[in-house]
């Protein structure tokens, strides 16, 4: 008997389109699960990356505010890890540089605050923007000066200090305690000014340096040198005089009077030399304040040539010079005398006068042996001389006269031999 199983199998097996639907639903479910998992992982990863970016942005802001104490930790060994490592290395380098800079600033501030020079930085409006300890002690009994007006501070300062600040340029001034006549209590200061631009605005820096102790040391050294020079010169004159006087007495005792006249002549010569030596020092010590009057160059040079031999190099200025004619003549006669004593040919001793942007320059030129470095460094020092019979006052007196006129003196060796001594006198 043959069974028809076709209909039975058809009844037992699910339809084909039903199986496809089940497979499709399962695939969708798996895809949805994978998508949800991926989104969750991506969201978690993105949250971590965003946190990293926020940390990077925060540390950059801290660096901008000069705070380099922050760092970032990243556990991943990937490109982001390399970025974090580079960022941390940059922070460490900036932190080290900042520490070095702070240490240098502290060192500089310590040096500026404790320097004996009083320092004041003045803003364009006349207010103090910086003052070190020396300035505070000098102007405000140690209290802060920043924010105060300089004019207000100077009202209660010593009058000499206020006058020095009011005058333009650098200079010396002396502070004398009130109701005290002892010169040992005077304090000598030097005021220096410097203008510069700070943050696009013009500022002025005032430097007040106390010179009292240095000047007193120099004064002691100068007096020692004076005593040595005078002692040497007196001994050179008095010892021969004493010896000649003894010899004259012996000749008179022996009734040998033939040489008495020469002995007295030598004594007179030494006494005259000593008199000239003393008079030279007296003139140097009593140099009066110059009387400035218009000086006509042709007449002045003509009068100078009556007392000294020199050749005029170049044309004379047309404009007159305001100077003390007697003092300027004395200074130039000393310089021309030195030029003749330098070993130069008398025909090569020259005087050159010319106008320069800030005044007049007067040069005395020779073709002598010049000066070595040691002599150039000390030639203007009073009582310094390399000549056997020199007093060391010629150049020192010329310097005193030039500075009394507000000018200066300089010496230099000439390229082809000889010396140039120049007086620079300011315009009226």
C-alpha positions, 0 to 999 in steps of 0.5 A, a space after each residue: 500500500 502506497 502512502 501519500 506522504 507529500 501532503 503530510 510533509 507539507 503539513 509538518 514543514 514551515 513555509 519557506 517565506 516564514 524561515 526567511 522572516 525569522 532569519 531577517 529578524 534575527 539579523 536585524 536584532 543582531 545588527 541593532 545590538 551591534 549598533 547599540 554596543 558600538 554607539 555605547 563604546 563610541 560614546 564612552 570613547 568620545 567622552 574620554 577624548 573630550 575630557 582629554 581635550 578639555 584638560 589640554 585646553 585648561 593647561 594651555 590656559 594655565 600656561 597663559 596665566 604663567 601657571 605651569 604646575 599642571 600635567 595630564 595623565 593618559 594611559 593609552 599607548 597610542 597617538 593621543 598618548 604621544 600628544 599628551 607626552 609632548 604636551 607634558 614635556 612642553 609644560 616641564 620645559 616652560 616650568 623650568 624656564 619660568 623657575 630660572 626667570 623667577 630666580 634671576 628676577 629675585 637676584 636682580 631685585 635683591 641687587 637693585 634694592 641693596 645697591 648704595 645707588 638711590 634709583 628712581 623711575 619717573 613716569 611721564 606725569 611726574 609720579 614715581 613708578 619704582 624706587 629702591 631702598 636707597 631712594 626710600 631712605 633718602 626721600 621718604 624715611 624708608 617708606 614706599 615712594 611708588 605712586 607719589 609725585 616727585 615734586 611733592 617728595 622734593 618739597 620735604 627733601 634737602 634744598 640741594 637735592 631739589 635744586 639738582 633734580 630741577 637742573 637739566 643734565 647730570 651733576 654734583 651736589 652737596 647736602 649739608 645738615 641744618 645748623 651744622 657748620 662742620 664740613 666733615 658732616 657734608 654728604 656729596 652726591 652725583 646725580 645721573 639721568 637716563 631717558 628711555 621708552 617703557 611700554 611705549 611711554 617715555 620714562 626718566 631714571 634718576 641715579 643718586 650716588 653718594 661720593 663722600 667716602 670716595 672723595 675723602 679717600 681721594 682727598 687723602 691720597 692727594 694730600 699725601 702726594 702733595 706732601 711728597 712733592 713739596 717735601 721732595 722739592 724743599 729737600 732739593 732746594 734746602 739741602 744744597 742751600 744748607 751745604 753751601 752755607 756751611 761751605 761759605 762759613 768754612 771759606 770765611 773762617 779760612 779767609 778764602 773769600 774768592 768763592 763766596 760770590 759764586 756760593 751766594 749766587 747758587 743760594 739765590 738761584 735755589 731760593 728763586 726756584 723755590 719761590 717760583 715753586 711755591 707761587 705756582 701752587 698758590 696760583 693753582 689753589 687760588 684760581 678764581 671763578 672765570 669772568 666770561 666776556 666775548 673774546 675776539 680771536 684775532 686780538 687774542 691770538 696776537 697777544 698770545 704770540 707775544 709770549 709764546 712761539 707757535 704756528 697757527 693751523 687753519 683759519 680762526 672762527 668768526 664768532 667770538 668765544 665767551 671766556 675769561 681771556 686771562 685764564 684761557 691765555 694762562 692755560 694755553 701758555 702752559 700747554 705751548 710751553 709743554 709742547 716746546 719741552 716735549 722735544 718737538 721742533 719749535 717750528 712744528 708747535 701749532 695751535 688749531 682753533 675750530 668750531 664744533 657742533 657743541 662749542 669750540 675746540 682748541 688744540 695744541 699740537 707738537 711733534 715730540 716724543 708723545 706719552 706712553 699709556 701710564 703717563 697719559 693716564 696720570 698726566 692730568 693729575 695734580 702734582 704728577 710730572 715726569 720732568 726732573 724740575 716739573 711741578 706737575 701743575 701745567 696740565 692740571 691748571 689747564 684742566 681746572 680752567 677748562 672745567 671752570 668754563 664748563 668744558 674739558 681737556 683731552 690728550 692723545 698721541 698723534 699718528 705720526 708722532 707727537 701729542 695733541 692736547 685739546 680744550 673743548 669749551 661749550 658754546 655760550 
